[in-house]
Amino acid sequence: MSGARATKYLLSMKSLRALIPLLLVVLLLAACGGGGGAKVSSDDVAVVGSEHITQAMFDQELAVAKAGLAAQGQKAPAAGSTQYAAFRTNIVELLVQQAELRLAAAKLGVTAPPAQVAKQVAAIKKKYFKGDEKQFLAGLKAQGFTEPQFESYITEQVLEANLYKAITKGAAPTQSAVDAYYSANISQYQQPATRAVQEILLGKNKEKLADQIYAQLKAGASFAALAKKYSQDPGSKDKGGKFTATKGSDVPEFDAAVFAPTAKTGQLLKPVDTAQYGWFVIQPVGAISPGKTTSEKDATAAIRKQLESTKQQQLASDWMSKMVKSYCSGGKISYQTGYEPSPDPCVTLSQSDQTTT
């Protein structure tokens, strides 16, 4: 299944599975299907290389899925329905993907150390069950797990997380990459000047009205009352005309008037005519808050994290794509009759490759 479909399938359930980062399922591509060559026994749903996906494994995954849906007040699709066929396909494809990843991890010497698994289980108990063993076991039961089954699931997730680390270990960005990113995206690190004002938007061809309101304000009239009566700006008219201007974000004529060195706080500006909106009456009510730029030094940590994450995802995606193709082209997957995925991801992959060559 695609990463998006796997995520939707798993995270649609308010289950313990939703509490664990499914790193490879979320970030990588689809598990492959189809092909043939591996011998399927009567106890198997599918065979992936040397990995046998048994009926018991499928039944366990199905039970967890049903329990998760039940926890949300939903029912699993009825057996024999079109929806059930898609539901079953999602489960089989997930199990196939996990088998592929286990095989890949073995080739790379990646493992899930028992101590790491135990630590993860303990963390889940503490965070979601306050360390209460009875609550934890009750939670497992409600989601269709026995304790050994849940530990097996966590082992799978730890293995996938360690595999992800192994295939993305070269993702750390160089300083030159950080420099280039900062230079190319300098606007992200610049905060423009701002200023609090009161404004009344009167519209085009309203010079006479603008002059009249200006005169009334000079004579002591309420800015808020006049804004409510005359302003065409729905965002500020009922707020006393109050508005925070951001340098470079407003129309040029408005911007120039508000941020002019001569525009003093509390002093009414002469009416301003703008090409886009027409006439404004404006009064600055706060000092200019100067703009500032975050230095590259201060931004480096965040940039490194972002670049590393992007590179990790690319490395993982490329690696997964190669692995998927190797299984699809090598006939290393066979399915029990009735469990073939529809559509077959390998056929889809083959057709995609043909259209891009």
TORPAKOL-28785 format. One record per residue: residue in one letter; x, y, z of N, C-alpha, C in turn. Coordinates in steps of 0.001 Angstrom, whole numbers, plus 524288, in hexadecimal, padded with zeros to 5 digits. Layout:
AXYZXYZXYZ ...
//
This chain:
M8034D7FB648000080000800008000080377804D880000 S8016B8092A7FE4E8048A80DF17FE678053280FB280400 G8093581304804F3809FE814FF80A3C80529817C080C38 A8028681AC5808C47FDE581DAE80A627F97F819F580BE2 R7F8C0815C7808CC7F4A181211809F57F5CC80F1680EFB A7FAB880D9E80FB67FC2D80ADA814837FB3380E4A8193A T7FCAA8133D818CA7FBE4816D881D1C7F6198178181E43 K7F2F88182781A217ED5D818D681ADE7EAFD8140D81D77 Y7ECAF80F7581BB87EAA380A9181DE47EBF080A0E823AF L7F0D880B308250E7F28480A7782A757F0A080ED082E04 L7F133813AB82C4E7F00F8180582FC27EA448193883002 S7E715816C882C9E7E1788176F82D147DF78814BB831F7 M7E29B8113F8341F7E12E80E7D838E17E37D8115983D91 K7E03A8127C841807E250814D28464F7E4898106684995 S7E8C980E3C847BF7EB05809A684A437F08C80AC684BF2 L7F2E5806EA84E847F854807758501D7FBD68083784B6D R7FA3680645846FC7FD7C806E1842557FE1480C94840DC A7FA1C80FA9842007FA5F8152E840B07FE218182084434 L80013815948484A8039A8182B84BF48094C8179984A6B I80A638145B8468280FC9813088453F8112C8152483FE1 P8159B817CF83F3C81719819D783A1D818078156C8363E L814DD8153D832238159C8114182E208193181388829F6 L81E1E8140E82B4C821BA817108281E821E5815608226D L822AD8106A821988233580EC081C2981DF680E8C81966 V819ED80D2781C3F814CA80CFE819D0813218127581815 V814488165F81B4C812AB81BA881A1C8162481E30815F7 L81B3981D828166A81ED98208D813478206081E1180E14 L81FC5818ED80DA4821C68165E808FE81D848153880511 L81EEC812318012981B4C811087FCF58182F80C1A7FE11 A815E2809DF7F9F681250805827FAB681532800597FB0B A812D97FCAD7FDD8814B77F74D7FD8F812FF7F5197F85E C816167F1927F63C814A27EF767F12D811897EA877F1DF G80ED87E9057EDB680BC37E4467EDD380C757E1677E8BC G809307DD857E7DF809307DAD37E2D980DD97D7507E227 G80EE07D6087DD5C8134B7D2A67DC2D811DD7CD087DD42 G815997C9E77DEBF814AB7C4677DFDA819D97C1AF7E054 G819D37BCF27E20981EAF7BA017E26B81F797B7C97E7C9 A81E327BAED7EBED81E9E7B8EF7F13181A087B5447F223 K81AFE7B0C67F4A8816F27ACD17F553813877AE177FA05 V80E617AE4F7F91280A9F7AF8C7FD2D808417AA887FF42 S808977A9B7804628063D7A51A806C28009E7A64E80850 S7FDE37A26180A147F8697A30980B8F7F7CF7A68F81055 D7FBF47A739813617FBBE7AA8C818107FD3D7B02D816EE D7FEB67B1498121A800A27B676810C27FC7A7B9CA80E1A V7FCDE7BEE380F157F9F57C2C780C267FD507C4A880796 A802677C51C808A8806227C6BB804A780B8D7C50480656 V80F267C4E6802908149B7C3C0803A9817E37C7F68010D V81B817CA348041981F037CE4780225824877CC45802DB G826F37CA8C7FE9A82C197C8447FF1382BE47C3A2802BB S82EE37C3F2806F282EE47BFBD80AD482B0D7C0B780F44 E8283A7C51380F09824937C67F8133181F197C485811E9 H81CD97C1918157A8178D7BFA4814CF813C67C2F681802 I80FEF7C52D8156980BCE7C81781810807507C444818DB T806957C29B81D9C802E47BE6F81EBA7FD587C07D81F64 Q7F9C27BCDE81F357F44C7BE3E8201E7F3A57C0738259B A7F6A17BE55829557F6537C03D82EBC7F8177C5EF82F18 M7FC287C74E82C2C7FDFC7CCB882C257F9D87D056829DD F7F7697CE9C825A57F34A7D1C1823407EEBC7D25982707 D7ED2A7CE068297B7E8BA7CE3082D187E9CA7D1E7831A0 Q7EEA77D1F2833977F0097D579837D17EFA97DB238360D E7F1AA7DC428316A7F16E7E19782F627EBBE7E33C82E89 L7E89A7DFAA82CA17E30E7E0BB82BBF7E0467E1CC830E8 A7E18E7DEBA834F37DF1C7DF7383A107E06A7E4C783C5B V7E5487E66183BC57E6EE7EB7F83DBB7E4177EFDD83AD1 A7E3A47EF478359C7E0F57F337832797DB3C7F3A98341D K7D8AA7EF36834DD7D32D7EF3B836707D27B7F1A383BD8 A7D6027F04283F697D5A97F268844B67D66B7F84E844AC G7DA077FA15841767DAF57FFB6841167D63C8029583EFF L7D3B68005C83B107CEFF802BF838E97CA98802AB83CEB A7CA297FE5783FBE7C6127FDE8843B97C6B78020A847F3 A7CBA18034F849337CCAE8074F84D2A7CAB180CA284B7A Q7C9F680D4D8464D7C7E6812388443A7C213811DB8430E G7BFC380D6F844987BA3C80CBC843917B91680B4683DF6 Q7BD018092883B327BC5C807A5835C17BCD0801BD83538 K7BA917FFB6830FB7BAED7FA2D82FE77BE677F93E82B2D A7C1247F4E382B407C43E7F364826B07C08B7F1F082243 P7C2417F29381D687BEEA7F123818FC7BD527EB6A8194A A7B8BD7EA468175A7B6C77E4E68176C7B9D17E19181395 A7BB217DCC7815397BDEB7D923811CC7BADB7D85780CC0 G7BDAB7D871808707BB2C7D7BE803627B9DE7DCCF800A4 S7BA057E12A8038C7B8CC7E6398012C7BD8D7E87A7FE6E T7BCA57EC417FAF87C0EB7EEE97F84A7C4717F1A97FC32 Q7C1FD7F3FB800377C5087F6C18042F7C88B7F30380735 Y7C68D7EE40808397C9BB7EA7580B067CE6B7E8C8807C3 A7CDA97E844802A97D1FD7E6BF7FF3E7D6627EAC57FF8F A7D4F17EFBF7FF8E7D8DF7F3E17FFFE7DB607F3CD80563 F7D83A7F2D4809647DA147F27B80ECD7DE0E7EE1280F52 R7DCD07E98E80D207E04A7E50080D467E54C7E61A80A40 T7E4CC7E8A5805B07E9677E9EE802927ED217ED638059E N7EB067F142808677EE5A7F4BE80B817F17C7F1B080F8C I7EEE37EE05812257F1817EAED8162A7F5BF7E779813CB V7F47D7E4DC80F787F8547E17180CF87FD027E49380B13 E7FC077E908808B58005C7EC35806B2803D57EE2180B19 L8017B7EF8680F8C8049B7F12F81404808107ECB7815F2 L805DC7E81481651808E17E3898180880D3A7E23D8142F V80C2C7E2DD80F2A810347E1F980B2D814987E5F380BCA Q813237EAD080CA4817257EEDA80D5081A8B7EDBA8120A Q818197EC2C8164981B1A7EAF681AFF81ED57E66A81A0D A81D127E2848171B820767DE0C815E68251A7DFCD812A3 E824307E31880ED1828747E52480B9482C6C7E80C80EE4 L82A777EB298128482DF97EE37815D0831197EAC48198A R82EAC7E69C81B74831937E2FC81ED3836087E06C81BC6 L834E67DEE8816FE838F27DC80813C483D547E0608129B A83BD47E5268116983FB67E92C81042843117EA4D81506 A8409B7EA8D819968437A7EB9581E6D8476D7E74481F77 A845DD7E25D81E8C8496A7DDF881F6A84E327DE5D81BE4 K84D657DFF181707851C17E081813618558A7E4C68151D L853707E8D48178E856AF7ED3881944858B97EC8681ED5 G857497E84182155859037E758826AC8564D7EABD82AA6 V851A87ECA68294D84EAA7EFFC82CE084B2B7EC8D83040 T84B067ED998354D847EC7EA7C838F5844837EE0583C65 A8414B7EB8683F8983E267EE3C8437A83FB27EC15848CA P843A27EE4E84B4A845807EC418504B841207EBFC8545C P840C17E7A28573D83CA27E70F85B3083C6C7EB9485F10 A840ED7EDA5860848410A7F1F78644883E5A7F6CD8620D Q83F1F7F7B385CFE83CB07FC2F85A76836C17FB6E85A1D V835297F6A98590282F947F571858C882D167F63E85E23 A82FAD7F4308621B82DA27F4AB8676E82D267FA6486914 K830E77FD788679B830D38030F868DF82C32805C386647 Q82B238044B86164826C48069D85E8F82194805138610F V82108800158627F81C3F7FE458650881B798011786A3D A81FB2801A086D2B81F65804488723A81DC6809FE87192 A81FBD80C7586D7F81E6B811F086C838189B8128386B3B I8167D80ECE86848810EE80EF2866F280D9E80E1986BD2 K80F2680A6686F0F80C5C8096B873F380C3680E598774E K8109F810F3877BB811068158F87B0D80DE981A20878E0 K80E6381B0B873BC80BF581FA3871648060A81F2387104 Y8042A81A8886F7D7FE96819F886E617FB868170887291 F7FE4A8144C8761A7FB988115387A1B7FDB88127C87F91 K800EC8169C87FFD8032B8184B884F980608813DB887C4 G8081981043884BB80B1580BF9886F3807C6807B888968 D802A580826888EF7FF228045788B527FEBB7FF7E887DF E8008C7FB0D889E3800AF7F63B886D27FB387F45D88564 K7F7837F4D2889087F2317F306887F37EFB17F64A8839F Q7F0687FB70883E17EE417FED787FD67F0C57FD9F87A89 F7F5C47FC9887AB57F89A7FB5D875E87F6727F6608736C L7F5D87F24E876787F3E27ED56874777EE427EDDC8728F A7EB357F104875527E5CB7F1F2873A77E5B27F4D486E73 G7E94F7F88B86DE07E9B07FB64868F77EB2F7F7DC86476 L7EED17F452865767F0637F0978616D7EBC67ED3485FC8 K7E8F27EB518639E7E4867E7DE862827E0657EAB085F4D A7DF6F7EF9C860A77DB7D7F2A285DDA7DCF77F37885825 Q7E2157F3598570D7E3EA7F43E851BD7E5587EF2484EF8 G7E3F47EABA851417E4BE7E5C284E987EA277E36D84F34 F7ED367E565852F47F2867E375853D57F2DA7E017858B5 T7F6277DC32858897F8307D9D785D507FD547DCA785E64 E7FF837DC08863048046E7DEB286433808E57DCD9860AE P8097B7D7B785FC580D9B7D60085C2580CD77D81F8569C Q807F77D875854EB806F07DA8584FB3808647E04884F5A F8073D7E31F85384808917E8A88537A80E777E9688538E E811367E64E8569A816E77E6AC856B88192C7E54985161 S816AF7E18784EB3818637E0308496B817967E4C6845C4 Y8133C7E77A84671812267EC158433A8162B7F05F84438 I817637F14B8492581B497F54684A778209B7F3B684846 T821DB7EEAA84871826BF7ECC98462D826FE7EE3084066 E8229D7ED7F83DAE8224D7EEDF83821823667F4AA83753 Q8211A7F7ED83A9F821CC7FD9183A10827647FF4A83B57 V829B37FCF083F5182F207FE24840AC832C17FC8183C42 L831B17F7F083A07834DB7F617835A5834877F9E183110 E82FCC7FBA082FD482F207FF3882B71831B48047D82C87 A831528064583168833D780B34832CF839C380AC78324C N83BF380665834058419980597833928434C804F682DE9 L83FFC8027B82AD08411B801FA8253B841148075B822A6 Y83D5B80A8A8241A83D0D80FE5822098420C812EA8234A K843DE8125C8281A848B3815018299784D518131182660 A84D6380E0482563851C680BBC82282851FB80DA781CE2 I84D8680E0E81A6884D8880F93814E184D9F815778141A T84D3E818768186284D6281E2C817E0851E98209281AE6 K855C881D5181C3885A0281F4481F8E85D668236281CEE G85D2D823C3817BB86062827AF8151485D7E82CAD813E5 A8597882DEF816F68561583261815AD857CC837908180E A85BB88378D81B7985D5383C6F81E0A85F2C84067819FD P85D028452E81A0785E7F849158161F863D384B7D8173B T8667484D338132386B7184FE7813BA86A718559B81519 Q86E7785847816F686DE385DCB8183786CB4860EE8134F S86EF385F5D80EDF86DEB8623180A0186830861B480872 A865C985D398099A8603B85C878086B85CEF8601380BE5 V85E8586095810D485BCA864178147185C49869BB81289 D8611086B3A810FA861F58708C80F0785E8D871AE80A4C A85E5386DFB806BC85B5B86EB6801E48558486F348030D Y853A586C05806AF84E1486C32807FE84CB78716F80A7C Y850058733880E0B84EF687830810B484ECD87CA780CC2 S8528C87CB780931852C9880ED8054B84E10880CD801AD A84C8187C168001A8482587B947FC6A842DF87CB37FEF5 N842AC87C598042783DB087D09806E383DFF8814E80B06 I841278853D809F18420B8895880DC783CFF88BF580F87 S8391E88C5180C0A8343888EE780D6E8317388C29811F3 Q832668870F812898300388424816DB83213885F681C25 Y836A48884D81C2283930889C1821048390188FA7821F5 Q835FD8925C81EB4835708980281F46830028994F8214A Q82FD689C528256582ADD89E10827A082A4C8A3E28268B P826838A56D8235B825FE8AAEB821E7824228AE5882666 A824D68B36A825C5823068B723829AB81D0E8B729829CC T81AE18B85982E5D815398B8B082EFA813CC8BDAB831E5 R80ED68BF258316D80D0F8C3C68343D807308C38883513 A805818C4AF839D47FFEF8C4D683B077FDB88CA0E8392F V7F9518C9C9836697F6CF8CE8B8346B7F0E98CE168351D Q7EE488D285834527E8AB8D28A833757E7DC8D46C82DE3 E7E44A8D1ED82B0E7E3808D378825A17DDC38D3218241E I7DC498D69E8209C7D7088D6A281E647D79F8D65A8187C L7D5BB8D22D816227D5E18D189810787D0C78D3A680E39 L7D1448D79280AD97CC9F8DA15808AC7CB7B8D8688030E G7CF828D689800447CEB58D4CA7FAE97D0788D8C57F6E4 K7CFB18D7607F20A7D1798DAB57EDC07CDC08DF597ECF7 N7D00C8E3A37EB137CD218E87D7E9E97CA748EAB07EED0 K7CCFF8EA267F3447CACE8EBFC7F8347CE468F01C7FAC8 E7D0E08F33A7F7977D4788F7247F9BE7D1948FB147FD28 K7CD018FCD57FB547CA11900BF7FE467C8748FE9D80390 L7C6788F9C0803AB7C4E78F757808927C99D8F68780C21 A7CE0C8F515809DB7D2D08F44F80CEB7D4688F96880F90 D7D3FA8FDB680CAB7D565902D180EE57D1A59044881351 Q7CCA19030E8129F7C8C59044E816A67C9D39013381BAC I7CAEA8FC3D81B1A7CBFC8F90081FAD7D10D8FAA882246 Y7D4E38FC0281F217D9E38FDF0821347D8EF902BE82496 A7D59790643822A17D47590B10825877D19A909DA82A9B Q7CDEC9062D82A6B7CB0E904BB82F247CEB59026383343 L7D24E8FF30831827D6018FCC88352C7D99F900E28377D K7DB4E90485834607DEAE908BA836507DBD490BEC83A6C A7D69A90C18839CA7D37190F2083D7E7D20090BFD84258 G7D3BC9070F842A77D2DA903FE8475E7CEC28FFBC846EF A7CCCF8FE9E842417C8E78FA7E841957CB448F529842D3 S7C7DD8F16F844097C99B8EC24845647CB3A8E9238407E F7D0198E75D840737D1FF8E44E83BF87CECF8DF4283B84 A7CDD28DCB283FF17CB038D7BD83FE27C5838D85C83DAD A7C2E18DC9183F467BD878DD7983D6F7BD6F8DE7483791 L7C1248E183835A47C1508E2AF8300E7C2F18DDE182CE7 A7C6628DAC182F1B7C7F58D5EB82C717C33C8D24F82BDE K7C0348D1D68301F7BB9E8CE6D82FFB7B79C8D05682BFD K7B7218D56882B727B3358D7A5827F67B4DA8D79D8223F Y7B9ED8D8AC821397BB818D99281BD17BF378D5758197C S7C2258D2BB81CB57C6468CF6581A857C4108CAD98175A Q7C6B48C9B2813007C5488C54680FA17C8C28C082810AD D7CBD98C0E5814C87CF3D8BC808163A7CC7E8B93F81A60 P7CA438B4B4818F87C7568B19181CC97CAB08AF6A8212A G7CFC98AF12820467D3348ACDF8243D7D46D8B090828AC S7D3B38B5B3827E17D5318B97182BF27D0E98BD4882D74 K7CCD58BDCD82A507C8F38C1F082B537C6488C1588309C D7C56D8BC77832497C2D78BB988374C7C6B28BAFE83BCE K7CBA98BC0883AB27CFBA8BBCA83EB47D23A8C12383F7E G7CF268C51A83E887D1318CA6783F237D4F78CBEB83ADA G7D4FA8C8E88368A7D8998C9F7832477DE0D8C7F783365 K7DEAB8C4F6837A57E3EB8C329839337E5F58BF058356B F7EAF28BF9A8341F7ED5A8BC308302E7F33B8BC2F8311E T7F5B38B7A3830877FB628B75A830F27FDA48B72282B77 A8004E8BB4582A00802B18BB97824CE807F28B8CE824D9 T809038B5E3820C080DFB8B31F82023810B88B53E81B57 K8155D8B73B81C2C818258B9BF817E2818FE8B5F481366 G817828B7B980EBB818258B47E80A1C8137A8B11A808E3 S80FA28B0FA80C6B80B138AD9880BA1806458B08F809C9 D806308B5AB80A9E801AC8B8C880914802BA8BB95803E6 V7FEBC8BE1E801CC7FF808C0E97FCD98039B8C5267FD95 P8069B8C65C7F98480B2D8C9D47FA1680A018CF1A7FC94 E805B48D19A7FAF9804848D6D87FD00803568D6B6802DA F800738D2BA804847FF368D20780A13804368D0F280D18 D8075E8CD6980AFE80C438CBDC80D7780FE08D08A80E37 A810658D3AE80A1D813E78D83180A4F812238DC2580E5F A80D048DCF480ECC80AFB8E0C88128380BC48DF0681825 V80A918DA218193D80AD28D81F81E92810678D7D38209B F814198D64581D25819818D57D81EE181D178DA1781D83 A81AD18DE6681C0681DF48E31181AEA820758E51781FF8 P825538E6FB81FBD827EE8E91082472824EB8ED80826F7 T821C68F03D823DD81EDC8F4BF825E6819988F33B8284E A818128EE47827C2813028EC89829D18138C8EB7A82FA3 K811E18EF41832D08128F8EEDD8387780DFA8EC0983B06 T80F278E94283F3E80B278E66384215807218EA1F84453 G8021B8E8F0843767FDD88EC2B845787FC748F0B6841FC Q7FF7A8F19083DE07FE7D8F5FB83A627FB858F42583587 L7F71C8F6B3834677F3E18F55882FED7F6C48F6A582AE3 L7F6D98F2DE8273E7F95F8F3C2822347F5778F62481E67 K7F7678F91F81ABF7F3F48FB2D816B07F1D68F69A8137E P7ED078F6FD811887EAA78F2AF80E8E7EE448F0A680A44 V7EE3D8EB83809A97F1BB8E8DE805F97EE738E64A801B0 D7EFD78E76E7FCD37ED288E5177F85B7F0678E0857F64E T7EE048DBF37F5EB7F0C08D7577F3E77EE398D5A37EEC6 A7F1798D3E77EB2E7EF878D25D7E6067EBD78CDB67E65A Q7ECDA8CA267EA027E9BF8C55C7EA387E4B08C5EE7ED48 Y7E4DF8C8A67F1B67E04C8C8CA7F51F7DDB68CE237F59E G7E05B8D2267F3F07DE298D75A7F4907E0368DA127F966 W7DCCA8DD4A7FBCE7DE838E0D07FFF77DE558DE5680567 F7E2748DFB18086F7E2E08DE1580DE37E3A48E2DE81150 V7E1898E2868160B7E2F78E62D81A307E5BE8E2DE81E51 I7EA7D8E47E81FDA7EDD78E12E8231A7F0188E43A827B3 Q7F0608E19582C1E7F3038E3D2830AE7F65F8DFA583344 P7FB908E031833337FEF28DC84836077FDDD8DCDC83BDC V7FD478D87683E787FC3E8D8798441F8008D8D5AF8472B G8048C8D3E384473808F68D16A8470380DF68D29E84417 A812558D216846CC8175D8D2F68443D8187B8CE8A84070 I81C008CF9083CD481D998CB9083913820CE8C76583BE7 S81F228C27B83B678223C8BE2483D72826098BC9383929 P82B188BD6A839FD82EE58BC73835CA82EE88B6CB833F3 G8300C8B61782F0A830A88B0D582CF4835BD8AE7382EE4 K836168A94B82E9D83AEC8A6BA8304383BC98A1D982D01 T840AD8A02E82CDB8421B89B8E829D8844AF8979A82D75 T842BB892CF82D498453A88E9C8304084A5788D2E82D8D S84E9588D358306F853AC88C1A82E1C854108866A82C78 E8579F8854E828EA8586687FE78274485A2187C9082BEC K85D3F87ED982F5D85F0B87BF1833EC85A6887A048372B D8569B87D89837FC8521587C2783B2584E5E878818383B A84E868789E8331084AFA8756582FEE84D4E8701B82E86 T8526286F7582F628551886AC582D86852C8865A982F86 A85194865608348D84F908607A836C684A8A85EC883409 A846FC8627B833438420586138830B9842D485FBC82B07 I846758627F828648478486154822E5849D385BDC82267 R84D8D85AA3825BF84FF1855688259984BC88512982655 K848518520382A068443984E2382B1A840B384D778265C Q83F45851D5823EA83BD78518D81F5D83E7B84EEC81AC2 L8435B8506D819B08463584E17815538472B8484A8163B E84862846EA81B118495A8417081C468446283E3581B91 S83FEF8405681D5F83AFC83D8E81CD28399C83CBC81714 T83A5F840C5813F5839348405880E5983CB183C4680BC6 K841B683C6080D1B84561838A380AD68442B8331C80CA4 Q842B983280811978415682D578139B83CC382B0D8108F Q838D182E3480FAE8344682C5B80CDE835A082AE28073E Q8392082DE6804DD83AAE82CA67FF8483DCF827987FF4B L8418482703802EC8449C82238803188411F81D7880411 A83D8181E10807B783A05819C1808FF8367B8187280469 S8349081C7D801D28311E81BA97FD5383406818E17F8EB D838C381A9A7F7C783BDC818217F3A283D11812747F4F9 W83E87811927F9E283FD280C3E7FB9483B14808AE7FB30 M8369E80AA87FD17831E3807827FD0583029806587F773 S830BE80A287F40682F36809697EE9183260805047EC11 K8376D804EF7ED2483AC0800C87EAFC8392D7FB757ED22 M838087FB597F23C836947F6687F4918316B7F4707F254 V82DA67F7EC7F1C8828977F6777EF9E8293B7F4257EA2A K82C5A7F6BC7E6F582D297F4E27E19A82FD37EF927E18A S8335A7EEB77E536836197E9B77E546832607E53B7E682 Y82E927E6307E9E882AC67E2227EB17826DE7E16F7E6A3 C825477E5BD7E461821787E5637E024823C87E2B27DB57 S828A97E3FE7DA1E82B097E1CE7D56982D307DC557D64C G82E087DAEA7DB31830717D5D97DC4782CAA7D17A7DD72 G8279A7D2927DD35823C97CE7E7DE51824607CC377E3B3 K8256E7CF857E78B8268C7CD9A7ECD5821BD7CD9A7F063 I81D417CED37EE24818887CF057F1528144B7CBAE7EED4 S811C07C8857F20B80D4B7C5707F03D808E67C5FF7F430 Y8040E7C5A47F2417FF807C6467F5997FC1C7C1687F58D Q7F9927C07C7F9F37F5997BC727FA3F7F0E37BE427F709 T7EE547BAA27F4837E9B87BBF57F1777E5C37BED97F4E9 G7E3E87C33B7F2F07E02C7C65E7F5E17E2A87CAD07F8E3 Y7E7E07CAE77F9317EA927CF0E7FC137EDF17D2837F889 E7ED7A7D1B87F3687F0787D4F77EFD37EEA77DAA97F04E P7F25C7DE5F7F06D7F0CA7E3DD7F0DF7EE3C7E5BC7EBDB S7EA6A7E92D7EC747E7CC7EB687E7E57E6E17F1367E8E9 P7E9837F4927E5E07ED0B7F3447E1887F2557F1477E386 D7F50E7EE7D7E0197FA317EC597E1587FE357F0BD7E124 P800C47F20C7E5888049D7F64B7E589809037F5717E19E C80A817F08E7E0B680EC27EF887DD0880D2B7F0E17D777 V8084C7EFBB7D6288065F7F1137D0F28063F7F6FB7D052 T804637F99E7D472804427FF577D450809B78018E7D3B7 L80D867FF517D68F812ED801137D63D81519800327D0D1 S813FB7FBA87CE8B815D97FA647C954813B47FE2F7C555 Q80EAA7FF627C5C780C47803037C21A80E84808797C2B4 S80FB2809F87C78D8120280F157C8958176480F787C627 D81A7F80B487C6A781FB080B3D7C46081F6A80BA77BE75 Q81B908091F7BC2281B0A809367B672819B780E997B46F T816928117F7B77381509816B87B5BE8195781AB37B66A T81D33819727B99F8217481D2B7BA8A8266481BDD7B77A T82647817C87B46282AD0816497B137829E5817B57AB8F 
//
